[in-house]
Amino acid sequence: MGAVGAVIFGFGVFFIVKGIRRGHRKNLNTTNGGFGTTAVILGAIGYPAKGAIVCFAGALVAYSAFAFDPSKAEGVGAVFQTMRHQQFGPALLTAAGLGLINYGLYLGCRGKIGTRANDY
């Protein structure tokens, strides 16, 4: 389970790096004016937010393996519950929620403008 947690954490890091480096631009058909620019900006905010939540989930899975407490590996709901109980819990949840909203809007823009034909 510790290795599974590390793999999940690695996927989270991948999403964070992809957002920071704006690696999602290469898959977008950005010739579509405003939606293309908006999609790049929303993806740059949304991917790191998604990655942070996935990293947190991976850390909880790894923690449950090392603590021998399988109840700690419950999924995304447990991630948000754990975030809520932190010192800056409301701020963390607000940031995560806004980031996921940005990611959802990015997906909507991506659906509207389409992707390049050779990205699959």
ZADO-1210 file (C-alpha; in nm, 4 decimals, padded with zeros to 6 digits):
<atoms>
<atom x="00.0000" y="00.0000" z="00.0000" code="MET" pos="1"/>
<atom x="00.2929" y="00.2301" z="00.0613" code="GLY" pos="2"/>
<atom x="00.4022" y="00.1890" z="-00.3017" code="ALA" pos="3"/>
<atom x="00.0466" y="00.2582" z="-00.4205" code="VAL" pos="4"/>
<atom x="00.0454" y="00.5766" z="-00.2129" code="GLY" pos="5"/>
<atom x="00.3789" y="00.6777" z="-00.3657" code="ALA" pos="6"/>
<atom x="00.2443" y="00.6213" z="-00.7178" code="VAL" pos="7"/>
<atom x="-00.0666" y="00.8281" z="-00.6426" code="ILE" pos="8"/>
<atom x="00.1549" y="01.0993" z="-00.4956" code="PHE" pos="9"/>
<atom x="00.3686" y="01.0869" z="-00.8117" code="GLY" pos="10"/>
<atom x="00.0626" y="01.1448" z="-01.0294" code="PHE" pos="11"/>
<atom x="-00.0187" y="01.4474" z="-00.8157" code="GLY" pos="12"/>
<atom x="00.3306" y="01.5862" z="-00.8665" code="VAL" pos="13"/>
<atom x="00.2900" y="01.5287" z="-01.2405" code="PHE" pos="14"/>
<atom x="-00.0301" y="01.7377" z="-01.2455" code="PHE" pos="15"/>
<atom x="00.1340" y="02.0153" z="-01.0424" code="ILE" pos="16"/>
<atom x="00.4353" y="02.0312" z="-01.2740" code="VAL" pos="17"/>
<atom x="00.2120" y="02.0164" z="-01.5830" code="LYS" pos="18"/>
<atom x="00.0158" y="02.3166" z="-01.4579" code="GLY" pos="19"/>
<atom x="00.3183" y="02.5200" z="-01.3541" code="ILE" pos="20"/>
<atom x="00.5004" y="02.4550" z="-01.6822" code="ARG" pos="21"/>
<atom x="00.1733" y="02.4966" z="-01.8730" code="ARG" pos="22"/>
<atom x="00.2256" y="02.1626" z="-02.0414" code="GLY" pos="23"/>
<atom x="-00.1445" y="02.1419" z="-02.1152" code="HIS" pos="24"/>
<atom x="-00.1010" y="02.4051" z="-02.3907" code="ARG" pos="25"/>
<atom x="00.0414" y="02.1526" z="-02.6357" code="LYS" pos="26"/>
<atom x="-00.2878" y="01.9591" z="-02.6365" code="ASN" pos="27"/>
<atom x="-00.5082" y="02.2622" z="-02.6968" code="LEU" pos="28"/>
<atom x="-00.6164" y="02.4119" z="-03.0239" code="ASN" pos="29"/>
<atom x="-00.5349" y="02.7660" z="-02.9072" code="THR" pos="30"/>
<atom x="-00.6100" y="02.9250" z="-03.2434" code="THR" pos="31"/>
<atom x="-00.9690" y="02.9679" z="-03.1265" code="ASN" pos="32"/>
<atom x="-00.9103" y="03.3137" z="-02.9748" code="GLY" pos="33"/>
<atom x="-01.0487" y="03.3889" z="-02.6313" code="GLY" pos="34"/>
<atom x="-01.1374" y="03.0352" z="-02.5331" code="PHE" pos="35"/>
<atom x="-00.7817" y="02.9194" z="-02.6034" code="GLY" pos="36"/>
<atom x="-00.6237" y="03.1888" z="-02.3869" code="THR" pos="37"/>
<atom x="-00.8800" y="03.1321" z="-02.1139" code="THR" pos="38"/>
<atom x="-00.8203" y="02.7571" z="-02.1231" code="ALA" pos="39"/>
<atom x="-00.4453" y="02.8049" z="-02.0800" code="VAL" pos="40"/>
<atom x="-00.4952" y="03.0307" z="-01.7767" code="ILE" pos="41"/>
<atom x="-00.7594" y="02.8092" z="-01.6163" code="LEU" pos="42"/>
<atom x="-00.5448" y="02.5001" z="-01.6724" code="GLY" pos="43"/>
<atom x="-00.2435" y="02.6715" z="-01.5155" code="ALA" pos="44"/>
<atom x="-00.4495" y="02.7226" z="-01.1999" code="ILE" pos="45"/>
<atom x="-00.6581" y="02.4045" z="-01.2107" code="GLY" pos="46"/>
<atom x="-00.3874" y="02.1455" z="-01.2752" code="TYR" pos="47"/>
<atom x="-00.1808" y="02.2355" z="-00.9646" code="PRO" pos="48"/>
<atom x="-00.4968" y="02.2348" z="-00.7514" code="ALA" pos="49"/>
<atom x="-00.5922" y="01.8915" z="-00.8818" code="LYS" pos="50"/>
<atom x="-00.2343" y="01.7751" z="-00.8291" code="GLY" pos="51"/>
<atom x="-00.2249" y="01.8985" z="-00.4703" code="ALA" pos="52"/>
<atom x="-00.5406" y="01.7064" z="-00.3864" code="ILE" pos="53"/>
<atom x="-00.4087" y="01.3907" z="-00.5547" code="VAL" pos="54"/>
<atom x="-00.0777" y="01.4290" z="-00.3641" code="CYS" pos="55"/>
<atom x="-00.2685" y="01.4638" z="-00.0396" code="PHE" pos="56"/>
<atom x="-00.4673" y="01.1475" z="-00.1201" code="ALA" pos="57"/>
<atom x="-00.1456" y="00.9600" z="-00.1979" code="GLY" pos="58"/>
<atom x="00.0059" y="01.0738" z="00.1296" code="ALA" pos="59"/>
<atom x="-00.3003" y="00.9494" z="00.3200" code="LEU" pos="60"/>
<atom x="-00.2794" y="00.6096" z="00.1477" code="VAL" pos="61"/>
<atom x="00.0918" y="00.5818" z="00.2299" code="ALA" pos="62"/>
<atom x="00.0265" y="00.6925" z="00.5884" code="TYR" pos="63"/>
<atom x="-00.2424" y="00.4285" z="00.6296" code="SER" pos="64"/>
<atom x="00.0041" y="00.1651" z="00.5093" code="ALA" pos="65"/>
<atom x="00.2801" y="00.2688" z="00.7471" code="PHE" pos="66"/>
<atom x="00.0464" y="00.3246" z="01.0425" code="ALA" pos="67"/>
<atom x="-00.1312" y="-00.0074" z="00.9805" code="PHE" pos="68"/>
<atom x="-00.4626" y="00.1801" z="00.9883" code="ASP" pos="69"/>
<atom x="-00.6622" y="00.0992" z="00.6721" code="PRO" pos="70"/>
<atom x="-00.9405" y="00.3371" z="00.7749" code="SER" pos="71"/>
<atom x="-00.7158" y="00.6320" z="00.6870" code="LYS" pos="72"/>
<atom x="-00.7224" y="00.5416" z="00.3138" code="ALA" pos="73"/>
<atom x="-01.0817" y="00.6370" z="00.2438" code="GLU" pos="74"/>
<atom x="-01.0563" y="00.8495" z="-00.0702" code="GLY" pos="75"/>
<atom x="-01.1099" y="01.2101" z="-00.1641" code="VAL" pos="76"/>
<atom x="-01.3717" y="01.2628" z="00.1071" code="GLY" pos="77"/>
<atom x="-01.1114" y="01.1792" z="00.3693" code="ALA" pos="78"/>
<atom x="-00.8723" y="01.4233" z="00.2031" code="VAL" pos="79"/>
<atom x="-01.1197" y="01.7069" z="00.2491" code="PHE" pos="80"/>
<atom x="-01.2009" y="01.6003" z="00.6058" code="GLN" pos="81"/>
<atom x="-00.8307" y="01.5949" z="00.6927" code="THR" pos="82"/>
<atom x="-00.7802" y="01.9335" z="00.5310" code="MET" pos="83"/>
<atom x="-01.0716" y="02.0733" z="00.7304" code="ARG" pos="84"/>
<atom x="-00.9096" y="01.9715" z="01.0595" code="HIS" pos="85"/>
<atom x="-00.5800" y="02.1470" z="00.9832" code="GLN" pos="86"/>
<atom x="-00.4859" y="02.4831" z="01.1337" code="GLN" pos="87"/>
<atom x="-00.5841" y="02.6762" z="00.8202" code="PHE" pos="88"/>
<atom x="-00.8557" y="02.4280" z="00.7217" code="GLY" pos="89"/>
<atom x="-01.1175" y="02.6683" z="00.5876" code="PRO" pos="90"/>
<atom x="-00.8580" y="02.8500" z="00.3771" code="ALA" pos="91"/>
<atom x="-00.7221" y="02.5187" z="00.2443" code="LEU" pos="92"/>
<atom x="-01.0696" y="02.3985" z="00.1519" code="LEU" pos="93"/>
<atom x="-01.1524" y="02.7301" z="-00.0147" code="THR" pos="94"/>
<atom x="-00.8321" y="02.7217" z="-00.2190" code="ALA" pos="95"/>
<atom x="-00.8889" y="02.3582" z="-00.3162" code="ALA" pos="96"/>
<atom x="-01.2485" y="02.4278" z="-00.4143" code="GLY" pos="97"/>
<atom x="-01.1591" y="02.7318" z="-00.6234" code="LEU" pos="98"/>
<atom x="-00.8788" y="02.5367" z="-00.7891" code="GLY" pos="99"/>
<atom x="-01.1106" y="02.2506" z="-00.8779" code="LEU" pos="100"/>
<atom x="-01.3648" y="02.4979" z="-01.0143" code="ILE" pos="101"/>
<atom x="-01.0883" y="02.6388" z="-01.2354" code="ASN" pos="102"/>
<atom x="-01.0014" y="02.2879" z="-01.3504" code="TYR" pos="103"/>
<atom x="-01.3653" y="02.2212" z="-01.4377" code="GLY" pos="104"/>
<atom x="-01.3862" y="02.5474" z="-01.6307" code="LEU" pos="105"/>
<atom x="-01.0631" y="02.4518" z="-01.8103" code="TYR" pos="106"/>
<atom x="-01.2223" y="02.1238" z="-01.9173" code="LEU" pos="107"/>
<atom x="-01.5271" y="02.3143" z="-02.0413" code="GLY" pos="108"/>
<atom x="-01.3084" y="02.5486" z="-02.2479" code="CYS" pos="109"/>
<atom x="-01.1112" y="02.2528" z="-02.3772" code="ARG" pos="110"/>
<atom x="-01.4342" y="02.0892" z="-02.4848" code="GLY" pos="111"/>
<atom x="-01.5435" y="02.4064" z="-02.6594" code="LYS" pos="112"/>
<atom x="-01.2196" y="02.4710" z="-02.8513" code="ILE" pos="113"/>
<atom x="-01.1252" y="02.1091" z="-02.9078" code="GLY" pos="114"/>
<atom x="-00.7866" y="01.9467" z="-02.8926" code="THR" pos="115"/>
<atom x="-00.5278" y="01.8957" z="-03.1591" code="ARG" pos="116"/>
<atom x="-00.5856" y="01.5947" z="-03.3795" code="ALA" pos="117"/>
<atom x="-00.2599" y="01.4149" z="-03.2945" code="ASN" pos="118"/>
<atom x="-00.2663" y="01.4335" z="-02.9154" code="ASP" pos="119"/>
<atom x="-00.4115" y="01.0852" z="-02.8610" code="TYR" pos="120"/>
</atoms>
